[in-house]
Amino acid sequence: MILRSGDEDARGLAEAARASGALDFAISTAQRMLRDAQHQAAMLPRNKYSEALDAVCSTLIEVVGQFRT
């Protein structure tokens, strides 16, 4: 539907996702998965790579949260 439709159809689909709670569910799921990844990564030896992974997860949790209505 989106591939053959215009902006108005895409907005309608986005609104339906918000109204049904699907968007909030997807955001919550993504944030939970990112926190789980941080928890697992915390078991790794601390170094610049594990710290970078933690920072990426924190940033993504924040960015994904911005889509919440």
N, CA, C and O atoms as a GROMACS GRO file, in nm:
protein
  276
    1MET      N    1   0.083  -0.119   0.000
    1MET     CA    2   0.000   0.000   0.000
    1MET      C    3   0.087   0.126   0.000
    1MET      O    4   0.061   0.218  -0.077
    2ILE      N    5   0.188   0.131   0.084
    2ILE     CA    6   0.271   0.251   0.093
    2ILE      C    7   0.349   0.275  -0.036
    2ILE      O    8   0.368   0.389  -0.076
    3LEU      N    9   0.394   0.169  -0.101
    3LEU     CA   10   0.475   0.184  -0.221
    3LEU      C   11   0.399   0.251  -0.334
    3LEU      O   12   0.459   0.318  -0.418
    4ARG      N   13   0.269   0.233  -0.337
    4ARG     CA   14   0.190   0.289  -0.446
    4ARG      C   15   0.105   0.408  -0.403
    4ARG      O   16   0.028   0.462  -0.483
    5SER      N   17   0.117   0.449  -0.280
    5SER     CA   18   0.032   0.554  -0.226
    5SER      C   19   0.112   0.680  -0.196
    5SER      O   20   0.234   0.682  -0.206
    6GLY      N   21   0.039   0.782  -0.160
    6GLY     CA   22   0.102   0.910  -0.130
    6GLY      C   23   0.123   0.931   0.018
    6GLY      O   24   0.101   0.842   0.100
    7ASP      N   25   0.166   1.053   0.050
    7ASP     CA   26   0.192   1.091   0.188
    7ASP      C   27   0.069   1.077   0.276
    7ASP      O   28   0.080   1.037   0.392
    8GLU      N   29  -0.046   1.108   0.222
    8GLU     CA   30  -0.170   1.102   0.299
    8GLU      C   31  -0.198   0.960   0.348
    8GLU      O   32  -0.241   0.941   0.461
    9ASP      N   33  -0.174   0.861   0.263
    9ASP     CA   34  -0.195   0.722   0.304
    9ASP      C   35  -0.095   0.680   0.411
    9ASP      O   36  -0.130   0.610   0.506
   10ALA      N   37   0.028   0.724   0.396
   10ALA     CA   38   0.131   0.692   0.496
   10ALA      C   39   0.095   0.756   0.630
   10ALA      O   40   0.111   0.693   0.735
   11ARG      N   41   0.046   0.879   0.628
   11ARG     CA   42   0.004   0.944   0.752
   11ARG      C   43  -0.112   0.868   0.816
   11ARG      O   44  -0.119   0.855   0.938
   12GLY      N   45  -0.202   0.820   0.734
   12GLY     CA   46  -0.316   0.742   0.785
   12GLY      C   47  -0.270   0.614   0.853
   12GLY      O   48  -0.322   0.576   0.958
   13LEU      N   49  -0.174   0.547   0.792
   13LEU     CA   50  -0.120   0.425   0.852
   13LEU      C   51  -0.048   0.456   0.983
   13LEU      O   52  -0.061   0.382   1.080
   14ALA      N   53   0.027   0.565   0.985
   14ALA     CA   54   0.097   0.604   1.107
   14ALA      C   55  -0.002   0.636   1.218
   14ALA      O   56   0.019   0.596   1.333
   15GLU      N   57  -0.108   0.705   1.186
   15GLU     CA   58  -0.210   0.737   1.286
   15GLU      C   59  -0.279   0.611   1.336
   15GLU      O   60  -0.309   0.600   1.455
   16ALA      N   61  -0.305   0.517   1.248
   16ALA     CA   62  -0.366   0.390   1.290
   16ALA      C   63  -0.273   0.314   1.384
   16ALA      O   64  -0.319   0.252   1.481
   17ALA      N   65  -0.143   0.318   1.357
   17ALA     CA   66  -0.046   0.252   1.445
   17ALA      C   67  -0.044   0.318   1.582
   17ALA      O   68  -0.035   0.250   1.684
   18ARG      N   69  -0.053   0.450   1.585
   18ARG     CA   70  -0.058   0.522   1.714
   18ARG      C   71  -0.186   0.488   1.789
   18ARG      O   72  -0.183   0.454   1.907
   19ALA      N   73  -0.299   0.497   1.720
   19ALA     CA   74  -0.429   0.476   1.783
   19ALA      C   75  -0.444   0.334   1.838
   19ALA      O   76  -0.508   0.314   1.941
   20SER      N   77  -0.386   0.238   1.771
   20SER     CA   78  -0.400   0.098   1.815
   20SER      C   79  -0.302   0.062   1.926
   20SER      O   80  -0.314  -0.044   1.987
   21GLY      N   81  -0.207   0.150   1.952
   21GLY     CA   82  -0.106   0.120   2.054
   21GLY      C   83   0.015   0.047   1.998
   21GLY      O   84   0.108   0.016   2.072
   22ALA      N   85   0.013   0.018   1.868
   22ALA     CA   86   0.124  -0.056   1.807
   22ALA      C   87   0.254   0.023   1.812
   22ALA      O   88   0.361  -0.036   1.833
   23LEU      N   89   0.247   0.152   1.795
   23LEU     CA   90   0.368   0.234   1.797
   23LEU      C   91   0.431   0.234   1.937
   23LEU      O   92   0.551   0.214   1.951
   24ASP      N   93   0.348   0.255   2.040
   24ASP     CA   94   0.400   0.252   2.177
   24ASP      C   95   0.457   0.116   2.212
   24ASP      O   96   0.560   0.106   2.280
   25PHE      N   97   0.391   0.010   2.167
   25PHE     CA   98   0.441  -0.126   2.192
   25PHE      C   99   0.577  -0.146   2.126
   25PHE      O  100   0.668  -0.202   2.188
   26ALA      N  101   0.590  -0.102   2.002
   26ALA     CA  102   0.717  -0.118   1.930
   26ALA      C  103   0.828  -0.038   1.998
   26ALA      O  104   0.941  -0.085   2.009
   27ILE      N  105   0.797   0.082   2.042
   27ILE     CA  106   0.896   0.165   2.111
   27ILE      C  107   0.938   0.100   2.242
   27ILE      O  108   1.057   0.090   2.271
   28SER      N  109   0.841   0.054   2.319
   28SER     CA  110   0.872  -0.012   2.447
   28SER      C  111   0.956  -0.137   2.425
   28SER      O  112   1.050  -0.164   2.500
   29THR      N  113   0.922  -0.214   2.323
   29THR     CA  114   0.997  -0.336   2.292
   29THR      C  115   1.141  -0.304   2.254
   29THR      O  116   1.235  -0.368   2.300
   30ALA      N  117   1.158  -0.204   2.168
   30ALA     CA  118   1.293  -0.165   2.126
   30ALA      C  119   1.375  -0.117   2.245
   30ALA      O  120   1.492  -0.153   2.258
   31GLN      N  121   1.314  -0.036   2.330
   31GLN     CA  122   1.388   0.014   2.446
   31GLN      C  123   1.424  -0.100   2.542
   31GLN      O  124   1.533  -0.102   2.597
   32ARG      N  125   1.332  -0.194   2.561
   32ARG     CA  126   1.360  -0.308   2.648
   32ARG      C  127   1.475  -0.392   2.592
   32ARG      O  128   1.563  -0.434   2.666
   33MET      N  129   1.474  -0.415   2.462
   33MET     CA  130   1.581  -0.493   2.400
   33MET      C  131   1.715  -0.421   2.412
   33MET      O  132   1.818  -0.486   2.434
   34LEU      N  133   1.716  -0.291   2.398
   34LEU     CA  134   1.839  -0.215   2.412
   34LEU      C  135   1.890  -0.218   2.556
   34LEU      O  136   2.011  -0.229   2.578
   35ARG      N  137   1.799  -0.209   2.652
   35ARG     CA  138   1.841  -0.220   2.794
   35ARG      C  139   1.895  -0.360   2.823
   35ARG      O  140   1.992  -0.375   2.897
   36ASP      N  141   1.831  -0.461   2.766
   36ASP     CA  142   1.882  -0.599   2.781
   36ASP      C  143   2.023  -0.611   2.723
   36ASP      O  144   2.110  -0.675   2.782
   37ALA      N  145   2.045  -0.549   2.608
   37ALA     CA  146   2.178  -0.551   2.546
   37ALA      C  147   2.279  -0.482   2.637
   37ALA      O  148   2.392  -0.529   2.652
   38GLN      N  149   2.239  -0.370   2.697
   38GLN     CA  150   2.329  -0.301   2.789
   38GLN      C  151   2.362  -0.390   2.910
   38GLN      O  152   2.477  -0.396   2.954
   39HIS      N  153   2.261  -0.458   2.961
   39HIS     CA  154   2.283  -0.547   3.076
   39HIS      C  155   2.382  -0.658   3.040
   39HIS      O  156   2.472  -0.689   3.117
   40GLN      N  157   2.363  -0.718   2.924
   40GLN     CA  158   2.454  -0.824   2.880
   40GLN      C  159   2.594  -0.769   2.855
   40GLN      O  160   2.693  -0.833   2.890
   41ALA      N  161   2.602  -0.653   2.795
   41ALA     CA  162   2.732  -0.593   2.765
   41ALA      C  163   2.806  -0.553   2.893
   41ALA      O  164   2.928  -0.547   2.895
   42ALA      N  165   2.731  -0.526   3.000
   42ALA     CA  166   2.794  -0.489   3.126
   42ALA      C  167   2.878  -0.604   3.183
   42ALA      O  168   2.964  -0.582   3.268
   43MET      N  169   2.855  -0.725   3.136
   43MET     CA  170   2.931  -0.841   3.181
   43MET      C  171   3.065  -0.855   3.108
   43MET      O  172   3.151  -0.934   3.147
   44LEU      N  173   3.080  -0.777   3.002
   44LEU     CA  174   3.206  -0.780   2.927
   44LEU      C  175   3.313  -0.701   3.002
   44LEU      O  176   3.281  -0.615   3.084
   45PRO      N  177   3.439  -0.731   2.975
   45PRO     CA  178   3.544  -0.648   3.034
   45PRO      C  179   3.528  -0.503   2.988
   45PRO      O  180   3.496  -0.478   2.872
   46ARG      N  181   3.550  -0.410   3.079
   46ARG     CA  182   3.537  -0.269   3.043
   46ARG      C  183   3.655  -0.226   2.956
   46ARG      O  184   3.771  -0.242   2.995
   47ASN      N  185   3.624  -0.174   2.842
   47ASN     CA  186   3.724  -0.119   2.752
   47ASN      C  187   3.653  -0.019   2.660
   47ASN      O  188   3.533   0.004   2.675
   48LYS      N  189   3.726   0.038   2.568
   48LYS     CA  190   3.664   0.140   2.483
   48LYS      C  191   3.552   0.083   2.396
   48LYS      O  192   3.461   0.157   2.358
   49TYR      N  193   3.556  -0.046   2.365
   49TYR     CA  194   3.454  -0.107   2.281
   49TYR      C  195   3.325  -0.131   2.359
   49TYR      O  196   3.216  -0.102   2.311
   50SER      N  197   3.338  -0.184   2.479
   50SER     CA  198   3.219  -0.209   2.560
   50SER      C  199   3.156  -0.076   2.604
   50SER      O  200   3.034  -0.065   2.614
   51GLU      N  201   3.238   0.024   2.630
   51GLU     CA  202   3.186   0.156   2.665
   51GLU      C  203   3.116   0.220   2.546
   51GLU      O  204   3.014   0.287   2.563
   52ALA      N  205   3.169   0.200   2.427
   52ALA     CA  206   3.104   0.252   2.306
   52ALA      C  207   2.971   0.183   2.283
   52ALA      O  208   2.873   0.247   2.246
   53LEU      N  209   2.967   0.052   2.304
   53LEU     CA  210   2.841  -0.022   2.288
   53LEU      C  211   2.736   0.029   2.385
   53LEU      O  212   2.620   0.046   2.349
   54ASP      N  213   2.777   0.053   2.510
   54ASP     CA  214   2.684   0.107   2.609
   54ASP      C  215   2.634   0.245   2.566
   54ASP      O  216   2.515   0.274   2.580
   55ALA      N  217   2.723   0.328   2.514
   55ALA     CA  218   2.684   0.462   2.470
   55ALA      C  219   2.588   0.456   2.351
   55ALA      O  220   2.493   0.533   2.344
   56VAL      N  221   2.613   0.364   2.259
   56VAL     CA  222   2.523   0.349   2.144
   56VAL      C  223   2.384   0.307   2.192
   56VAL      O  224   2.284   0.362   2.146
   57CYS      N  225   2.379   0.212   2.283
   57CYS     CA  226   2.250   0.167   2.335
   57CYS      C  227   2.177   0.282   2.405
   57CYS      O  228   2.057   0.301   2.384
   58SER      N  229   2.248   0.357   2.487
   58SER     CA  230   2.186   0.470   2.557
   58SER      C  231   2.130   0.573   2.459
   58SER      O  232   2.019   0.624   2.476
   59THR      N  233   2.208   0.602   2.356
   59THR     CA  234   2.163   0.697   2.255
   59THR      C  235   2.040   0.646   2.182
   59THR      O  236   1.945   0.721   2.160
   60LEU      N  237   2.041   0.520   2.143
   60LEU     CA  238   1.926   0.463   2.072
   60LEU      C  239   1.801   0.458   2.160
   60LEU      O  240   1.691   0.480   2.110
   61ILE      N  241   1.817   0.430   2.288
   61ILE     CA  242   1.702   0.432   2.379
   61ILE      C  243   1.639   0.571   2.378
   61ILE      O  244   1.516   0.584   2.374
   62GLU      N  245   1.721   0.672   2.383
   62GLU     CA  246   1.672   0.810   2.381
   62GLU      C  247   1.607   0.845   2.247
   62GLU      O  248   1.499   0.904   2.244
   63VAL      N  249   1.671   0.810   2.138
   63VAL     CA  250   1.620   0.842   2.004
   63VAL      C  251   1.486   0.772   1.980
   63VAL      O  252   1.391   0.834   1.933
   64VAL      N  253   1.480   0.645   2.012
   64VAL     CA  254   1.356   0.569   1.991
   64VAL      C  255   1.243   0.629   2.076
   64VAL      O  256   1.128   0.635   2.032
   65GLY      N  257   1.276   0.672   2.198
   65GLY     CA  258   1.176   0.732   2.284
   65GLY      C  259   1.115   0.859   2.229
   65GLY      O  260   1.003   0.894   2.266
   66GLN      N  261   1.186   0.927   2.142
   66GLN     CA  262   1.134   1.050   2.082
   66GLN      C  263   1.016   1.024   1.990
   66GLN      O  264   0.942   1.117   1.958
   67PHE      N  265   0.996   0.900   1.948
   67PHE     CA  266   0.884   0.867   1.861
   67PHE      C  267   0.756   0.842   1.939
   67PHE      O  268   0.648   0.830   1.880
   68ARG      N  269   0.768   0.834   2.072
   68ARG     CA  270   0.649   0.813   2.155
   68ARG      C  271   0.559   0.935   2.147
   68ARG      O  272   0.607   1.049   2.145
   69THR      N  273   0.432   0.911   2.144
   69THR     CA  274   0.336   1.023   2.133
   69THR      C  275   0.290   1.068   2.269
   69THR      O  276   0.210   1.160   2.279
   0.00000   0.00000   0.00000
